[in-house]
Amino acid sequence: MYRVVIYKIIEIFECFFNLFFSFKLHDLDLAVNDYDFNNDDSDVAIVVQGPLLLKRNFTYRSCSNLVKAFPKSLLILSTWEGEDEETIGKVRGLGFIVLLNKLPKDSGLGNVNYQISSTYAGAEYAKTKGAKYLLKIRTDHIILKNNVLNFFKNMLNTFDLKLLTLSENSYEMDPYRLGDRVMFGSVDSMMVYWQPCDSFNFNNIDRNIFKKWELNKSVHSLLFLRFLSFLNEDLDWSLLTYHRLMIKHFVLIDSSSIGLYWYKYFDRIFVDRNFYGVNSELNPCMRKMSFLRWLYYYRKYNNA
C-alpha cells in the first residue's frame, strides 16, 4: 500500500516537472569478495586527507574498505593534531600510517591551505617509502568500486599523462576550474601540484589573469593556476588555452567510474550529475567537463 502511494507521488512529480526520478542505495561496507586481488598495487600510496568524519564512522569505514581493496598499497591517513583519538587508534589498527599535522596558521581561501598541507605531508611520506604513484582522497569520500588503481594507471598509460582527476568540480566553460577532491598521479607530479607556498603567489601569471580569477575566487582554479605557474606555462584567460593545458597535464574521469560517494551536501544523493543539475543548461559555465567532453578536446587538439 505504502509503495503504491509513493510511486504515485513520484509519477505526479515526474509529470509536473517533466523529469525522471531515480535513487540508489549504497552498501558502504563491501565484502572482501567484491575486490580483485590479481593486481599488484604495491607501487601505489593512498593518502586519505582532512579532518575525520565521525558521523556513522564514515572515515573509518572508508579506510576499512581501502584496506580490503588494496592490501598491498601503502595506506596513509593525513589529518590534524587533536582529532578523535579513538578513531585514530582504530584506523591505525587497520594498518594505516597516521600523520598528525599541525593546522596551518592561515587557512587560506576555502581552507585551501589545510588541503595543501595534509596532502603534501602524505605525499612526502609516500616519497620516502618509494611509492611510484599516489591517490589522494578526502576523509568524507568513499570509493565503492574495485580495481580502481589499475584503472587509474591504465588511463595514465593510455594517454601518456602524469595526473588524473574527476569531472566533478571541473568546468568546461569556466577557465582553469579543475576538480581536486580525488586526484591520482605519479608521486613527483602530485608533490608539484600540492607543494605548499603562498596561496596567492602566482609567480609568472599575468596580473590581468589574476584580476579575472578574482571575479569568482575559485579554490579549484587557484590550485590549477598555481600548478601551471610552477611549470612556467604561458597563460592567458581563454578557453582555448585552458582546454589545451588541461589535456596536456590531466586525464579527467567521471565519478561513476569509481563509484565515488561524497557524504556532504546533496552529493549524498546525486553521486554523478551535471553540476547544479538543470541550471547547467541555463548557465554553460556550470557544465562539468565530463570524460566524454575531455576526450573530445584531447582528440581535437592532439590531431590538430
C-alpha positions in Angstrom: 0.0 0.0 0.0 2.7 2.5 1.0 4.8 1.6 -2.0 1.8 2.3 -4.3 1.3 5.7 -2.7 5.0 6.5 -3.0 5.1 5.5 -6.7 2.0 7.6 -7.4 3.6 10.7 -5.8 6.8 10.1 -7.8 4.8 9.8 -11.0 3.0 13.1 -10.3 6.3 14.8 -9.6 7.8 13.4 -12.8 4.8 14.6 -14.9 4.7 18.0 -13.4 8.4 18.8 -13.8 8.9 16.7 -16.9 11.7 14.7 -15.2 12.5 11.1 -14.3 13.2 10.4 -10.7 15.8 7.8 -9.6 17.8 6.9 -6.5 20.3 4.3 -5.5 21.2 2.7 -2.2 24.9 2.1 -1.4 26.4 -0.6 0.8 29.3 1.3 2.5 30.8 -1.9 3.9 31.8 -4.0 0.9 32.7 -7.7 1.3 36.2 -9.0 0.6 34.9 -11.0 -2.4 33.9 -7.7 -4.1 37.5 -7.0 -4.7 40.1 -8.1 -7.3 43.4 -9.1 -5.8 45.1 -10.1 -9.1 46.7 -6.6 -9.5 49.9 -5.7 -7.7 49.3 -2.2 -6.3 52.4 -2.1 -4.1 53.7 0.8 -6.1 50.7 3.0 -5.0 50.3 5.0 -1.9 46.8 6.2 -0.9 46.5 9.4 1.2 43.2 9.9 2.9 43.4 13.6 3.9 41.4 16.1 6.0 39.5 16.2 9.3 37.9 13.0 10.5 34.2 12.5 9.7 32.9 10.8 12.8 29.3 10.6 11.8 28.4 7.0 11.1 32.1 6.2 11.5 32.4 7.4 7.9 36.2 8.0 7.7 36.9 4.7 9.5 34.6 2.8 7.1 36.2 4.4 4.1 39.7 3.4 5.4 38.4 -0.1 6.1 37.3 -0.5 2.5 40.6 0.7 1.2 42.4 -1.9 3.3 40.2 -4.7 1.9 40.6 -3.4 -1.7 44.3 -2.6 -1.7 46.2 -4.7 0.9 49.5 -4.2 -0.9 49.3 -0.4 -1.1 50.9 2.0 1.4 47.9 3.5 3.3 48.2 6.9 4.9 45.7 9.0 6.9 46.9 12.6 7.0 44.9 14.5 9.5 45.3 17.0 12.3 46.5 17.1 15.8 43.6 17.0 18.3 41.4 14.7 16.2 39.4 11.9 17.8 41.9 9.6 19.4 39.6 6.5 19.4 39.1 6.7 15.7 42.8 7.3 15.1 43.6 4.2 17.1 41.0 2.2 15.1 42.5 3.4 11.8 46.0 2.6 12.9 44.7 -0.9 13.8 43.7 -1.3 10.2 47.3 -0.9 9.2 47.3 2.7 8.2 50.2 5.1 8.8 48.6 8.1 10.6 50.2 11.5 10.2 49.0 14.1 12.8 49.8 17.5 11.3 49.7 21.0 12.8 47.0 23.2 11.3 48.5 26.0 9.2 48.2 29.4 10.8 46.5 30.8 7.7 43.6 28.5 6.5 43.6 30.3 3.1 40.6 30.7 0.8 38.1 28.0 1.4 40.6 26.2 3.8 42.8 25.5 0.8 46.0 25.6 2.9 44.6 22.8 5.0 44.1 20.6 1.9 47.5 21.5 0.6 49.3 20.8 3.9 47.7 17.5 4.7 48.0 16.2 1.1 51.6 17.2 0.8 52.5 15.7 4.1 51.1 12.4 2.9 52.9 12.7 -0.5 56.2 13.5 1.2 55.9 10.4 3.4 55.0 8.2 0.4 58.0 9.5 -1.5 60.3 8.4 1.4 58.8 4.9 1.2 59.5 4.6 -2.5 55.9 4.8 -3.8 55.6 5.5 -7.6 52.0 6.6 -7.7 49.8 8.5 -5.2 46.0 8.5 -4.8 44.7 11.5 -2.8 41.1 11.2 -1.5 39.3 13.2 1.2 38.1 11.9 4.5 34.5 12.4 3.6 34.7 10.3 0.4 34.4 6.6 -0.1 35.2 4.5 -3.2 32.6 1.8 -3.9 34.2 0.0 -6.9 37.1 -2.3 -7.0 40.2 -2.4 -9.2 40.3 1.4 -9.5 44.1 1.8 -9.0 44.7 -0.4 -12.0 42.1 1.6 -13.9 43.9 4.9 -13.0 47.3 3.6 -14.1 45.9 2.3 -17.3 44.3 5.7 -18.1 47.6 7.5 -17.5 49.5 5.0 -19.6 46.9 5.1 -22.4 47.0 8.8 -22.7 50.7 9.2 -21.7 49.9 11.7 -18.9 51.0 12.1 -15.3 47.9 13.2 -13.5 44.2 12.2 -13.3 41.3 13.9 -11.6 37.5 13.9 -11.6 35.0 15.7 -13.8 33.1 16.8 -10.7 34.0 20.4 -9.9 35.8 20.6 -13.3 34.1 23.0 -15.6 34.2 23.1 -19.4 33.4 26.7 -19.9 34.9 28.3 -16.8 38.7 28.7 -17.3 41.0 26.7 -15.0 38.4 25.4 -12.7 39.6 21.8 -12.3 38.4 19.4 -9.6 40.8 18.2 -6.9 38.7 16.2 -4.4 40.2 13.0 -5.7 43.4 13.0 -7.6 45.9 10.3 -8.8 49.3 10.5 -10.4 53.0 10.0 -10.1 54.3 10.9 -6.7 56.6 13.5 -8.2 53.8 15.2 -10.2 51.5 15.2 -7.1 54.2 16.8 -5.0 54.5 19.6 -7.5 50.7 20.1 -7.6 50.3 20.1 -3.8 53.6 21.8 -2.8 53.0 24.4 0.0 53.6 28.1 -0.9 51.9 31.4 -0.5 48.3 30.7 -1.8 48.3 33.9 -3.8 51.8 33.8 -5.2 51.0 33.3 -8.9 54.7 33.7 -9.9 54.7 34.3 -13.6 51.0 34.7 -14.1 50.0 37.9 -15.7 48.2 40.5 -13.5 45.2 40.5 -15.9 44.7 36.8 -15.3 44.9 37.4 -11.6 42.1 40.0 -11.9 40.0 37.6 -13.9 40.5 35.0 -11.2 39.5 37.5 -8.5 36.0 37.7 -10.1 35.0 34.3 -8.7 38.0 33.3 -6.5 37.6 29.6 -7.1 39.8 27.4 -4.9 39.9 24.8 -7.8 41.2 27.4 -10.3 43.6 28.7 -7.7 45.2 25.3 -7.3 45.4 24.6 -11.1 46.8 28.1 -11.8 49.4 27.6 -9.1 50.4 24.2 -10.7 50.7 25.8 -14.1 52.8 28.6 -12.8 55.2 26.1 -11.1 55.7 24.6 -14.6 56.2 28.1 -16.2 53.4 27.6 -18.6 52.4 30.5 -20.8 48.9 31.5 -19.7 46.0 33.7 -20.8 42.4 33.8 -19.7 40.9 31.9 -22.7 39.0 28.7 -23.1 41.4 27.6 -25.8 44.5 27.8 -23.5 42.6 26.3 -20.6 41.5 23.3 -22.6 44.9 22.8 -24.2 46.7 22.9 -20.8 44.1 20.6 -19.2 44.5 17.9 -21.7 48.3 18.4 -21.6 48.5 17.6 -17.9 45.4 15.7 -16.8 43.1 12.8 -17.7 39.5 13.5 -16.4 37.2 10.7 -15.5 33.6 10.7 -14.2 33.0 9.8 -10.5 30.6 7.0 -11.6 33.7 5.2 -13.0 34.9 4.5 -9.5 31.7 4.5 -7.5 32.6 7.6 -5.6 30.3 8.6 -2.7 30.6 12.1 -1.1 29.0 12.3 2.3 28.2 16.0 2.1 25.6 18.4 0.7 23.3 16.9 -1.9 26.1 14.7 -3.2 24.8 12.1 -0.7 22.0 11.7 -3.2 23.4 12.8 -6.6 26.6 10.8 -6.8 27.1 11.5 -10.5 25.4 14.6 -12.0 25.9 17.6 -14.2 26.8 20.1 -11.6 23.8 22.2 -10.4 21.6 20.0 -12.5 19.3 21.6 -15.0 20.8 25.0 -14.1 23.9 23.9 -16.1 21.9 24.1 -19.2 20.9 27.6 -18.4 24.4 28.6 -17.4 27.0 26.9 -19.6 29.8 28.0 -17.2 28.4 25.4 -14.7 28.6 22.5 -17.2 31.1 19.9 -15.9 34.0 18.6 -18.0 32.9 15.0 -18.3 35.2 12.3 -19.6 33.2 12.5 -22.9 34.0 16.2 -23.3 37.6 15.8 -22.1 38.1 13.1 -24.8 36.6 15.4 -27.4 39.2 18.1 -26.6 42.0 15.5 -26.3 41.3 14.3 -29.8 40.7 17.7 -31.2 43.9 19.3 -30.1 46.2 16.3 -30.4 45.0 15.8 -34.0 45.3 19.5 -34.9 
